[in-house]
């Protein structure tokens, strides 16, 4: 898997979401960073 979402509670992984790895919007707001461009570039590289 190249891009997945992990739901972590405490020290336990609760879910590995491979269909809708959300949370990046929240991470961008939390850290005041734009992660979307980097992730899209990495996906494009994997496709080539």
C-alpha distance matrix in Angstrom:
0.0 3.8 5.9 6.8 10.5 12.1 15.7 17.7 21.4 23.4 21.7 19.7 16.2 17.3 14.2 10.4 10.4 7.7 10.7 12.6 11.3 15.0 17.1 16.9 20.4 21.7 20.3 22.1 25.2 25.2 24.9 26.7 24.1 22.3 18.6 18.0 19.3 17.2 13.9 15.2 16.3 13.0 11.5 14.7 14.5 11.2 13.1 16.1
3.8 0.0 3.8 6.7 10.3 12.5 16.2 18.3 22.1 24.0 22.5 21.0 17.6 18.8 15.9 12.2 11.7 9.1 11.5 12.6 10.7 14.0 15.8 14.8 18.3 19.9 18.2 19.5 22.9 23.1 22.4 24.0 21.0 19.1 15.4 14.8 15.7 13.5 10.3 11.7 12.7 9.3 8.1 11.5 11.3 8.5 10.9 13.8
5.9 3.8 0.0 3.8 7.0 9.9 13.5 15.9 19.6 21.9 20.9 19.4 15.9 16.8 13.7 10.3 9.1 7.1 9.2 9.4 7.1 10.2 12.0 11.2 14.7 16.3 15.0 16.4 19.6 19.9 19.6 21.1 18.5 16.6 13.0 12.3 14.1 12.3 8.7 10.5 12.4 9.7 8.4 12.2 12.9 10.8 12.7 15.9
6.8 6.7 3.8 0.0 3.8 6.5 10.0 12.6 16.3 18.8 18.0 16.1 12.5 13.0 10.0 6.6 5.6 4.8 7.7 7.6 5.1 8.5 10.4 10.8 14.3 15.2 14.3 16.4 19.2 19.1 19.5 21.4 19.3 17.9 14.4 14.1 16.5 15.0 11.6 13.6 15.9 13.4 12.1 15.9 16.7 14.5 16.3 19.6
10.5 10.3 7.0 3.8 0.0 3.8 6.7 9.6 13.2 15.9 15.8 14.0 10.5 10.7 8.0 5.8 4.9 6.5 8.6 7.3 4.0 6.3 7.5 9.0 12.2 12.4 11.9 14.6 16.8 16.5 17.4 19.5 18.0 17.1 14.1 14.2 17.2 16.0 12.9 15.2 17.8 15.7 14.8 18.6 19.6 17.8 19.6 22.9
12.1 12.5 9.9 6.5 3.8 0.0 3.8 6.1 9.8 12.4 12.0 10.2 6.9 7.6 5.9 4.8 6.3 8.9 11.5 10.5 7.6 9.1 9.2 11.2 14.3 13.5 12.7 16.0 17.9 16.8 17.8 20.5 19.4 19.2 16.3 17.1 20.1 18.6 15.7 18.5 20.8 18.5 18.0 21.8 22.4 20.5 22.7 25.8
15.7 16.2 13.5 10.0 6.7 3.8 0.0 3.8 6.7 10.0 10.6 8.6 5.9 5.3 5.1 6.6 7.9 11.4 13.3 11.9 9.6 10.0 9.5 12.4 14.8 13.2 13.2 16.8 17.9 16.5 18.2 21.0 20.6 20.7 18.3 19.2 22.6 21.4 18.7 21.4 23.9 21.9 21.4 25.1 26.0 24.2 26.2 29.4
17.7 18.3 15.9 12.6 9.6 6.1 3.8 0.0 3.8 6.4 6.9 5.7 4.5 5.6 7.3 9.1 11.3 14.6 16.9 15.6 13.0 13.2 12.0 14.6 17.0 14.8 14.2 18.0 18.9 16.7 18.3 21.5 21.4 22.1 19.8 21.3 24.5 23.0 20.7 23.7 25.9 23.7 23.7 27.5 28.0 26.3 28.6 31.6
21.4 22.1 19.6 16.3 13.2 9.8 6.7 3.8 0.0 3.8 6.0 5.5 6.5 6.6 9.6 12.3 14.4 17.9 19.9 18.5 16.3 16.0 14.5 17.3 19.1 16.5 16.2 20.0 20.3 17.9 19.8 23.1 23.5 24.7 22.7 24.4 27.7 26.3 24.2 27.2 29.5 27.4 27.4 31.2 31.7 30.0 32.4 35.4
23.4 24.0 21.9 18.8 15.9 12.4 10.0 6.4 3.8 0.0 3.8 5.7 8.3 9.6 12.8 15.1 17.6 20.9 23.2 21.8 19.3 19.1 17.2 19.6 21.5 18.6 17.8 21.6 21.8 18.9 20.4 24.0 24.6 26.1 24.3 26.4 29.4 27.7 26.0 29.3 31.2 29.0 29.5 33.2 33.4 31.9 34.5 37.3
21.7 22.5 20.9 18.0 15.8 12.0 10.6 6.9 6.0 3.8 0.0 3.8 6.9 9.5 12.5 14.2 17.3 20.2 23.0 22.1 19.5 20.0 18.5 20.5 23.0 20.5 19.2 23.0 23.7 20.8 21.9 25.5 25.6 27.0 24.7 26.8 29.6 27.5 25.7 29.1 30.7 28.1 28.6 32.4 32.2 30.5 33.3 36.0
19.7 21.0 19.4 16.1 14.0 10.2 8.6 5.7 5.5 5.7 3.8 0.0 3.8 6.0 9.2 11.3 14.6 17.6 20.3 19.8 17.6 18.5 17.6 20.0 22.6 20.4 19.6 23.4 24.3 21.9 23.2 26.6 26.5 27.3 24.8 26.4 29.4 27.4 25.1 28.3 30.1 27.5 27.5 31.3 31.4 29.3 31.8 34.7
16.2 17.6 15.9 12.5 10.5 6.9 5.9 4.5 6.5 8.3 6.9 3.8 0.0 3.8 5.8 7.5 10.9 13.8 16.6 16.3 14.1 15.4 15.1 17.5 20.3 18.7 17.9 21.6 22.9 20.9 22.2 25.4 24.8 25.2 22.5 23.7 26.7 24.8 22.2 25.1 27.1 24.5 24.2 28.0 28.2 26.0 28.3 31.4
17.3 18.8 16.8 13.0 10.7 7.6 5.3 5.6 6.6 9.6 9.5 6.0 3.8 0.0 3.8 7.2 9.8 13.2 15.4 15.0 13.6 14.6 14.7 17.6 20.0 18.4 18.4 22.1 23.1 21.4 23.2 26.2 25.9 26.0 23.5 24.3 27.5 26.1 23.3 25.8 28.3 25.8 25.1 28.9 29.5 27.2 29.2 32.5
14.2 15.9 13.7 10.0 8.0 5.9 5.1 7.3 9.6 12.8 12.5 9.2 5.8 3.8 0.0 3.8 6.1 9.5 11.6 11.6 10.5 12.1 13.1 15.9 18.5 17.5 17.6 21.0 22.4 21.3 22.9 25.6 24.8 24.5 21.7 22.0 25.2 23.9 20.8 23.0 25.6 23.2 22.1 25.8 26.6 24.2 25.9 29.3
10.4 12.2 10.3 6.6 5.8 4.8 6.6 9.1 12.3 15.1 14.2 11.3 7.5 7.2 3.8 0.0 3.8 6.3 9.3 9.8 8.4 11.0 12.5 14.6 17.6 17.4 17.0 20.1 22.0 21.3 22.4 24.9 23.6 22.8 19.7 19.8 22.7 21.2 17.9 20.0 22.4 19.9 18.6 22.3 23.1 20.5 22.2 25.6
10.4 11.7 9.1 5.6 4.9 6.3 7.9 11.3 14.4 17.6 17.3 14.6 10.9 9.8 6.1 3.8 0.0 3.8 5.8 6.1 5.6 8.4 10.8 12.9 15.6 16.0 16.2 18.8 20.8 20.7 22.0 23.9 22.6 21.3 18.4 17.8 20.8 19.9 16.4 18.0 20.8 18.6 16.9 20.5 21.8 19.3 20.5 24.1
7.7 9.1 7.1 4.8 6.5 8.9 11.4 14.6 17.9 20.9 20.2 17.6 13.8 13.2 9.5 6.3 3.8 0.0 3.8 5.9 6.0 9.7 12.6 13.8 16.7 17.7 17.7 19.8 22.2 22.5 23.3 25.0 23.1 21.4 18.2 17.1 19.6 18.7 15.0 16.0 18.7 16.4 14.2 17.6 18.9 16.2 17.1 20.8
10.7 11.5 9.2 7.7 8.6 11.5 13.3 16.9 19.9 23.2 23.0 20.3 16.6 15.4 11.6 9.3 5.8 3.8 0.0 3.8 6.3 9.2 12.7 14.0 16.2 17.7 18.3 20.0 22.2 23.0 24.2 25.4 23.6 21.5 18.7 17.0 19.6 19.4 15.6 16.0 19.1 17.5 14.8 17.8 19.7 17.3 17.4 21.2
12.6 12.6 9.4 7.6 7.3 10.5 11.9 15.6 18.5 21.8 22.1 19.8 16.3 15.0 11.6 9.8 6.1 5.9 3.8 0.0 3.8 5.6 9.3 10.7 12.6 14.1 15.1 16.7 18.6 19.6 21.0 22.1 20.6 18.6 16.1 14.5 17.5 17.7 14.1 14.7 18.1 17.0 14.7 17.8 20.0 18.2 18.5 22.2
11.3 10.7 7.1 5.1 4.0 7.6 9.6 13.0 16.3 19.3 19.5 17.6 14.1 13.6 10.5 8.4 5.6 6.0 6.3 3.8 0.0 3.8 6.8 8.0 10.7 11.8 12.1 14.0 16.3 16.8 17.9 19.3 17.7 16.1 13.3 12.4 15.6 15.2 11.8 13.3 16.4 15.0 13.4 16.9 18.7 17.0 18.1 21.6
15.0 14.0 10.2 8.5 6.3 9.1 10.0 13.2 16.0 19.1 20.0 18.5 15.4 14.6 12.1 11.0 8.4 9.7 9.2 5.6 3.8 0.0 3.7 5.6 7.4 8.5 9.6 11.5 13.2 14.0 15.6 16.8 15.7 14.3 12.2 11.5 15.1 15.3 12.4 13.9 17.3 16.5 15.3 18.5 20.6 19.5 20.6 23.9
17.1 15.8 12.0 10.4 7.5 9.2 9.5 12.0 14.5 17.2 18.5 17.6 15.1 14.7 13.1 12.5 10.8 12.6 12.7 9.3 6.8 3.7 0.0 3.8 5.4 5.2 6.2 8.7 10.0 10.4 12.3 13.7 13.2 12.6 10.9 11.2 15.0 15.0 12.9 15.0 18.1 17.4 17.0 20.2 22.0 21.3 22.7 25.8
16.9 14.8 11.2 10.8 9.0 11.2 12.4 14.6 17.3 19.6 20.5 20.0 17.5 17.6 15.9 14.6 12.9 13.8 14.0 10.7 8.0 5.6 3.8 0.0 3.8 5.4 4.9 6.1 8.6 9.6 10.5 11.4 10.1 9.0 7.2 7.6 11.3 11.5 9.7 11.9 14.8 14.6 14.6 17.5 19.3 19.1 20.7 23.5
20.4 18.3 14.7 14.3 12.2 14.3 14.8 17.0 19.1 21.5 23.0 22.6 20.3 20.0 18.5 17.6 15.6 16.7 16.2 12.6 10.7 7.4 5.4 3.8 0.0 3.8 5.4 5.1 6.4 8.6 10.1 10.1 9.6 8.6 8.4 8.4 12.1 13.2 12.1 13.6 16.6 17.1 17.1 19.6 21.7 21.9 23.1 25.8
21.7 19.9 16.3 15.2 12.4 13.5 13.2 14.8 16.5 18.6 20.5 20.4 18.7 18.4 17.5 17.4 16.0 17.7 17.7 14.1 11.8 8.5 5.2 5.4 3.8 0.0 3.8 5.4 5.2 6.0 8.6 9.6 10.2 10.5 10.5 11.5 15.1 15.7 14.6 16.7 19.6 19.6 19.9 22.6 24.4 24.5 26.0 28.7
20.3 18.2 15.0 14.3 11.9 12.7 13.2 14.2 16.2 17.8 19.2 19.6 17.9 18.4 17.6 17.0 16.2 17.7 18.3 15.1 12.1 9.6 6.2 4.9 5.4 3.8 0.0 3.8 5.5 5.0 6.1 8.0 7.9 8.8 8.2 10.3 13.5 13.4 12.7 15.4 17.7 17.5 18.4 21.2 22.5 22.7 24.6 27.1
22.1 19.5 16.4 16.4 14.6 16.0 16.8 18.0 20.0 21.6 23.0 23.4 21.6 22.1 21.0 20.1 18.8 19.8 20.0 16.7 14.0 11.5 8.7 6.1 5.1 5.4 3.8 0.0 3.8 5.5 5.4 5.4 4.8 5.5 6.3 8.4 11.2 11.8 12.0 14.2 16.3 16.9 18.0 20.3 21.8 22.5 24.3 26.5
25.2 22.9 19.6 19.2 16.8 17.9 17.9 18.9 20.3 21.8 23.7 24.3 22.9 23.1 22.4 22.0 20.8 22.2 22.2 18.6 16.3 13.2 10.0 8.6 6.4 5.2 5.5 3.8 0.0 3.8 5.6 5.0 6.9 8.4 10.0 11.7 14.6 15.5 15.7 17.7 20.0 20.7 21.6 23.8 25.5 26.2 27.8 30.1
25.2 23.1 19.9 19.1 16.5 16.8 16.5 16.7 17.9 18.9 20.8 21.9 20.9 21.4 21.3 21.3 20.7 22.5 23.0 19.6 16.8 14.0 10.4 9.6 8.6 6.0 5.0 5.5 3.8 0.0 3.8 5.8 8.0 10.4 11.4 13.9 16.6 16.8 16.9 19.5 21.5 21.7 22.9 25.4 26.7 27.2 29.2 31.5
24.9 22.4 19.6 19.5 17.4 17.8 18.2 18.3 19.8 20.4 21.9 23.2 22.2 23.2 22.9 22.4 22.0 23.3 24.2 21.0 17.9 15.6 12.3 10.5 10.1 8.6 6.1 5.4 5.6 3.8 0.0 3.8 5.4 8.7 9.7 12.9 15.0 14.7 15.6 18.4 19.7 19.9 21.7 24.1 24.9 25.8 28.0 29.9
26.7 24.0 21.1 21.4 19.5 20.5 21.0 21.5 23.1 24.0 25.5 26.6 25.4 26.2 25.6 24.9 23.9 25.0 25.4 22.1 19.3 16.8 13.7 11.4 10.1 9.6 8.0 5.4 5.0 5.8 3.8 0.0 3.8 7.0 9.5 12.1 13.8 14.4 15.8 17.9 19.3 20.2 21.9 23.8 25.0 26.3 28.2 29.9
24.1 21.0 18.5 19.3 18.0 19.4 20.6 21.4 23.5 24.6 25.6 26.5 24.8 25.9 24.8 23.6 22.6 23.1 23.6 20.6 17.7 15.7 13.2 10.1 9.6 10.2 7.9 4.8 6.9 8.0 5.4 3.8 0.0 3.8 6.1 9.1 10.3 10.7 12.3 14.5 15.6 16.6 18.5 20.2 21.3 22.7 24.7 26.2
22.3 19.1 16.6 17.9 17.1 19.2 20.7 22.1 24.7 26.1 27.0 27.3 25.2 26.0 24.5 22.8 21.3 21.4 21.5 18.6 16.1 14.3 12.6 9.0 8.6 10.5 8.8 5.5 8.4 10.4 8.7 7.0 3.8 0.0 3.8 5.6 6.8 8.0 9.6 11.2 12.5 14.0 15.6 17.0 18.5 20.0 21.6 23.2
18.6 15.4 13.0 14.4 14.1 16.3 18.3 19.8 22.7 24.3 24.7 24.8 22.5 23.5 21.7 19.7 18.4 18.2 18.7 16.1 13.3 12.2 10.9 7.2 8.4 10.5 8.2 6.3 10.0 11.4 9.7 9.5 6.1 3.8 0.0 3.8 5.7 5.5 6.3 8.7 10.2 10.9 12.4 14.4 15.7 16.8 18.7 20.5
18.0 14.8 12.3 14.1 14.2 17.1 19.2 21.3 24.4 26.4 26.8 26.4 23.7 24.3 22.0 19.8 17.8 17.1 17.0 14.5 12.4 11.5 11.2 7.6 8.4 11.5 10.3 8.4 11.7 13.9 12.9 12.1 9.1 5.6 3.8 0.0 3.8 5.5 5.2 6.0 8.5 9.9 10.5 12.2 14.2 15.4 16.6 18.6
19.3 15.7 14.1 16.5 17.2 20.1 22.6 24.5 27.7 29.4 29.6 29.4 26.7 27.5 25.2 22.7 20.8 19.6 19.6 17.5 15.6 15.1 15.0 11.3 12.1 15.1 13.5 11.2 14.6 16.6 15.0 13.8 10.3 6.8 5.7 3.8 0.0 3.8 5.5 5.2 6.1 8.6 9.9 10.5 12.3 14.3 15.4 16.7
17.2 13.5 12.3 15.0 16.0 18.6 21.4 23.0 26.3 27.7 27.5 27.4 24.8 26.1 23.9 21.2 19.9 18.7 19.4 17.7 15.2 15.3 15.0 11.5 13.2 15.7 13.4 11.8 15.5 16.8 14.7 14.4 10.7 8.0 5.5 5.5 3.8 0.0 3.8 5.5 5.2 6.2 8.7 10.0 10.6 12.5 14.4 15.7
13.9 10.3 8.7 11.6 12.9 15.7 18.7 20.7 24.2 26.0 25.7 25.1 22.2 23.3 20.8 17.9 16.4 15.0 15.6 14.1 11.8 12.4 12.9 9.7 12.1 14.6 12.7 12.0 15.7 16.9 15.6 15.8 12.3 9.6 6.3 5.2 5.5 3.8 0.0 3.8 5.4 5.1 6.2 8.6 9.9 10.6 12.5 14.5
15.2 11.7 10.5 13.6 15.2 18.5 21.4 23.7 27.2 29.3 29.1 28.3 25.1 25.8 23.0 20.0 18.0 16.0 16.0 14.7 13.3 13.9 15.0 11.9 13.6 16.7 15.4 14.2 17.7 19.5 18.4 17.9 14.5 11.2 8.7 6.0 5.2 5.5 3.8 0.0 3.8 5.4 5.1 6.2 8.6 9.9 10.6 12.6
16.3 12.7 12.4 15.9 17.8 20.8 23.9 25.9 29.5 31.2 30.7 30.1 27.1 28.3 25.6 22.4 20.8 18.7 19.1 18.1 16.4 17.3 18.1 14.8 16.6 19.6 17.7 16.3 20.0 21.5 19.7 19.3 15.6 12.5 10.2 8.5 6.1 5.2 5.4 3.8 0.0 3.8 5.4 5.1 6.2 8.7 9.9 10.8
13.0 9.3 9.7 13.4 15.7 18.5 21.9 23.7 27.4 29.0 28.1 27.5 24.5 25.8 23.2 19.9 18.6 16.4 17.5 17.0 15.0 16.5 17.4 14.6 17.1 19.6 17.5 16.9 20.7 21.7 19.9 20.2 16.6 14.0 10.9 9.9 8.6 6.2 5.1 5.4 3.8 0.0 3.8 5.4 5.1 6.3 8.8 10.1
11.5 8.1 8.4 12.1 14.8 18.0 21.4 23.7 27.4 29.5 28.6 27.5 24.2 25.1 22.1 18.6 16.9 14.2 14.8 14.7 13.4 15.3 17.0 14.6 17.1 19.9 18.4 18.0 21.6 22.9 21.7 21.9 18.5 15.6 12.4 10.5 9.9 8.7 6.2 5.1 5.4 3.8 0.0 3.8 5.4 5.1 6.3 8.9
14.7 11.5 12.2 15.9 18.6 21.8 25.1 27.5 31.2 33.2 32.4 31.3 28.0 28.9 25.8 22.3 20.5 17.6 17.8 17.8 16.9 18.5 20.2 17.5 19.6 22.6 21.2 20.3 23.8 25.4 24.1 23.8 20.2 17.0 14.4 12.2 10.5 10.0 8.6 6.2 5.1 5.4 3.8 0.0 3.8 5.4 5.1 6.5
14.5 11.3 12.9 16.7 19.6 22.4 26.0 28.0 31.7 33.4 32.2 31.4 28.2 29.5 26.6 23.1 21.8 18.9 19.7 20.0 18.7 20.6 22.0 19.3 21.7 24.4 22.5 21.8 25.5 26.7 24.9 25.0 21.3 18.5 15.7 14.2 12.3 10.6 9.9 8.6 6.2 5.1 5.4 3.8 0.0 3.8 5.4 5.3
11.2 8.5 10.8 14.5 17.8 20.5 24.2 26.3 30.0 31.9 30.5 29.3 26.0 27.2 24.2 20.5 19.3 16.2 17.3 18.2 17.0 19.5 21.3 19.1 21.9 24.5 22.7 22.5 26.2 27.2 25.8 26.3 22.7 20.0 16.8 15.4 14.3 12.5 10.6 9.9 8.7 6.3 5.1 5.4 3.8 0.0 3.8 5.5
13.1 10.9 12.7 16.3 19.6 22.7 26.2 28.6 32.4 34.5 33.3 31.8 28.3 29.2 25.9 22.2 20.5 17.1 17.4 18.5 18.1 20.6 22.7 20.7 23.1 26.0 24.6 24.3 27.8 29.2 28.0 28.2 24.7 21.6 18.7 16.6 15.4 14.4 12.5 10.6 9.9 8.8 6.3 5.1 5.4 3.8 0.0 3.8
16.1 13.8 15.9 19.6 22.9 25.8 29.4 31.6 35.4 37.3 36.0 34.7 31.4 32.5 29.3 25.6 24.1 20.8 21.2 22.2 21.6 23.9 25.8 23.5 25.8 28.7 27.1 26.5 30.1 31.5 29.9 29.9 26.2 23.2 20.5 18.6 16.7 15.7 14.5 12.6 10.8 10.1 8.9 6.5 5.3 5.5 3.8 0.0
